[in-house]
Amino acid sequence: MEIERKFLLKKLPENLDTYPVRHLEQGYLSTAPVIRIRRDNDKYELTYKGKGCMIREEHNLPLTKEAYEHLLEKIDGRLIVKKRYMIPFEKHTIELDVFEGDLAPLTLAEVEFASEEEAKAFAPPDWFAEDVTFSKLYHNSFLSQFNI
């Protein structure tokens, strides 16, 4: 089960380049249900995501590089390319996505939680803007198909 909230940003945090960064590519074989392939640096996986916004089922299966590249030819919509910065904040890690290509300059921050109560109690830092957790416009599966 994945429990997360998603936010737009007022501005990027200072010293962004000092945080660990991962390079991601992800494409969607299906958006209903959500079936995604992802390259995360040198790790490859296939993910199934259930319905929902803040809380939803998620299952990940490892892929080989060859299997990923084979499935890459079958994605529907755009391949999403982004940098994900891992920023410690209180007892959480903010995953800050900086989108590249035709989705630039979009930036989104996600924070994962152990429980729904913890997610609801989260007080975001002042550089966060609107909470878009319940807006499907900011799901990557939507972004793979449309521009916002």
C-alpha positions as CSV (number, residue, x, y, z in Angstrom):
1,M,0.0,0.0,0.0
2,E,1.3,3.4,-0.9
3,I,0.3,6.5,1.2
4,E,1.5,9.7,-0.2
5,R,0.7,13.4,-0.6
6,K,1.8,15.5,-3.6
7,F,2.5,19.2,-3.8
8,L,3.3,21.9,-6.4
9,L,6.1,24.2,-5.4
10,K,6.4,28.0,-4.8
11,K,10.2,27.7,-5.5
12,L,12.9,25.2,-5.5
13,P,14.8,24.7,-2.2
14,E,18.2,26.3,-1.8
15,N,21.2,24.2,-2.5
16,L,19.2,21.7,-4.5
17,D,22.4,20.3,-6.1
18,T,23.7,19.2,-2.6
19,Y,21.0,16.5,-2.3
20,P,21.1,13.0,-3.7
21,V,19.5,12.8,-7.1
22,R,18.1,9.9,-9.1
23,H,17.5,9.9,-12.9
24,L,14.1,8.4,-13.8
25,E,12.4,7.4,-17.0
26,Q,8.9,6.0,-16.9
27,G,6.3,5.0,-19.4
28,Y,2.9,3.6,-19.2
29,L,1.7,0.4,-20.8
30,S,-1.8,1.1,-19.5
31,T,-3.3,4.0,-17.5
32,A,-6.5,2.2,-16.5
33,P,-5.4,0.1,-14.6
34,V,-2.0,1.9,-14.2
35,I,0.8,-0.4,-15.4
36,R,4.1,1.4,-15.5
37,I,7.7,0.6,-16.5
38,R,10.5,2.6,-14.9
39,R,14.2,3.0,-15.1
40,D,15.6,4.4,-11.8
41,N,19.3,5.0,-12.4
42,D,20.4,1.4,-13.1
43,K,17.3,-0.3,-11.6
44,Y,14.4,-1.4,-13.8
45,E,10.8,-2.4,-12.7
46,L,7.2,-2.9,-13.7
47,T,4.6,-1.4,-11.4
48,Y,0.9,-2.0,-11.0
49,K,-1.0,0.8,-9.2
50,G,-4.6,0.5,-8.0
51,K,-7.2,3.2,-7.9
52,G,-7.0,6.1,-5.5
53,C,-5.2,9.3,-4.9
54,M,-3.6,9.5,-1.4
55,I,-3.9,5.8,-0.6
56,R,-3.6,3.1,-3.2
57,E,-2.3,-0.4,-3.8
58,E,1.1,-0.7,-5.4
59,H,3.1,-3.7,-6.5
60,N,6.6,-3.6,-8.0
61,L,8.3,-6.4,-10.0
62,P,12.0,-6.2,-11.0
63,L,12.8,-6.1,-14.7
64,T,16.1,-6.7,-16.6
65,K,17.4,-3.9,-18.7
66,E,16.6,-6.0,-21.8
67,A,13.0,-6.5,-20.7
68,Y,12.6,-2.8,-19.9
69,E,14.0,-1.8,-23.3
70,H,11.6,-4.3,-25.0
71,L,8.6,-2.9,-23.1
72,L,9.7,0.7,-23.8
73,E,8.7,0.2,-27.4
74,K,5.1,-0.6,-26.3
75,I,4.3,2.4,-24.0
76,D,1.3,4.5,-24.7
77,G,2.0,8.2,-24.6
78,R,5.1,10.1,-23.7
79,L,8.1,8.7,-21.9
80,I,8.4,10.8,-18.7
81,V,12.0,11.9,-17.9
82,K,12.8,13.6,-14.6
83,K,15.3,14.1,-11.9
84,R,14.3,13.1,-8.4
85,Y,16.0,14.8,-5.5
86,M,15.8,13.1,-2.1
87,I,15.5,15.8,0.5
88,P,15.4,15.0,4.3
89,F,12.6,16.9,6.1
90,E,11.8,16.2,9.7
91,K,11.2,12.4,9.9
92,H,10.3,12.2,6.2
93,T,12.0,12.3,2.8
94,I,10.7,14.7,0.2
95,E,11.0,13.3,-3.3
96,L,11.2,16.4,-5.5
97,D,10.7,15.7,-9.2
98,V,12.1,18.1,-11.8
99,F,10.5,17.1,-15.1
100,E,12.5,17.4,-18.3
101,G,11.6,17.5,-22.0
102,D,8.1,18.9,-22.9
103,L,6.9,18.6,-19.3
104,A,9.6,21.1,-18.1
105,P,9.5,23.3,-16.0
106,L,7.0,21.3,-14.0
107,T,8.2,20.4,-10.5
108,L,6.3,18.2,-8.0
109,A,7.1,17.1,-4.4
110,E,5.9,13.8,-3.0
111,V,6.1,12.6,0.6
112,E,5.3,9.1,1.6
113,F,3.8,8.1,5.0
114,A,3.3,5.0,7.2
115,S,-0.4,5.8,7.9
116,E,-3.3,7.9,6.7
117,E,-3.2,9.8,10.1
118,E,0.4,10.7,9.6
119,A,-0.3,11.9,6.0
120,K,-3.2,14.1,7.2
121,A,-1.1,15.6,10.0
122,F,1.9,16.5,7.8
123,A,2.8,20.2,7.8
124,P,4.7,20.9,4.6
125,P,7.7,23.3,4.4
126,D,7.1,26.9,3.4
127,W,8.5,26.3,-0.2
128,F,5.6,24.0,-1.0
129,A,2.5,25.5,-2.7
130,E,-0.8,23.8,-3.5
131,D,-1.6,20.3,-2.3
132,V,-2.5,18.4,-5.5
133,T,-2.8,15.0,-3.9
134,F,-6.4,14.6,-5.0
135,S,-6.0,16.1,-8.5
136,K,-5.6,13.4,-11.1
137,L,-4.0,16.1,-13.4
138,Y,-0.7,15.6,-11.5
139,H,-0.6,11.8,-11.6
140,N,2.3,10.7,-13.8
141,S,-0.1,8.4,-15.7
142,F,-2.1,11.5,-16.7
143,L,1.0,13.5,-17.5
144,S,2.1,10.6,-19.9
145,Q,-1.0,11.3,-22.0
146,F,-1.7,15.0,-21.7
147,N,-0.2,18.4,-21.1
148,I,-1.4,20.5,-18.1
